[in-house]
Amino acid sequence: MTTLTILITGASKGIGLATAKRLAKKGHRLALFDIDTDSLTTISKDKTFAKLNKKHALITGTMDVTNPNDWDNALATTLQSFGNIHVLINNAGVIVSGDLPDTKLTQQLSLIDINCKGVMIGCHKVGKLLQTSPSPYSKIINLSSASAIYGQPEIAPYSASKFFVRGLTEALNLEYEPKGIKVIDVMPLWVKTDLTDGITVTSIDRLGLQLTADDVAKKLAQLSTIPNQDINKVHYPIGLTSHLLYQLADIIPSPMVRVINGRFASR
């Protein structure tokens, strides 16, 4: 097995933490960053990371993904500690629920900053780094969502931000591939994490929280550690419902896709 250096944003909880634990068990070098430094300090002492700590194969640090300087510092720290980076998992993100006029504009603007700007900065900074020393594993994995298959009411800006991630991923998949870098995304439906605690959305009431953080982490850990030659898709839906919605969107007329999504999401 090739030991890789993998950087994960939003790593202090949820999908990011679950992915880090899976990768730690395989012995990969981890650079875990989050704006919640206290939580990172606590998890770094978790027994799951004990072997990595002994090998000095785990670092943690503070990162606001909307701040380019934080990215520069995170990458410099990672390179100083491990000498290279093979994979970025662009996991950090937030969600705000409610009809758009009823939500706070400041929260929605912050969501766009984190979910769009943060992902783009990561692709820019790490893309430039990976180009200087590409490997058979050089890749960027973005966290998109099943809400990027068709726009979702009650989470409209979140849904739109994941369309941004989807479009950016598709464009960079083409742009970066000649340089030896894969850019892909995963598209889970609703996942039971701290992110969805307290979220009131009709589609959750109807479909439930079908996935756990570890369900998504399992796929992320697999994709991040296989050679690029074995990756043959751009988008990876996770969960049965997400797979079905993704496939239906490709084969049935757009008005029917709208009807199907309306059944799940409209009040």
Secondary structure, DSSP 8 states (H G I E B T S, - for coil): ----EEEEESTTSHHHHHHHHHHHHTT-EEEEEES-HHHHHHHTTSGGGHHHHHTT-EEEEE--TT-HHHHHHHHHHHHHHHS---EEEE-------S-GGGS-HHHHHHHHIIIIIHHHHHHHHHHHHHHHS--TT-EEEEE--GGGTS--TTSHHHHHHHHHHHHHHHHHHHHHGGGT-EEEEEEE--EESGGGTT---HHHHHH---EEHHHHHHHHHHHHHS-GGG---SEEEESHHHHHHHHHHHHS-HHHHHHHHHHHH--
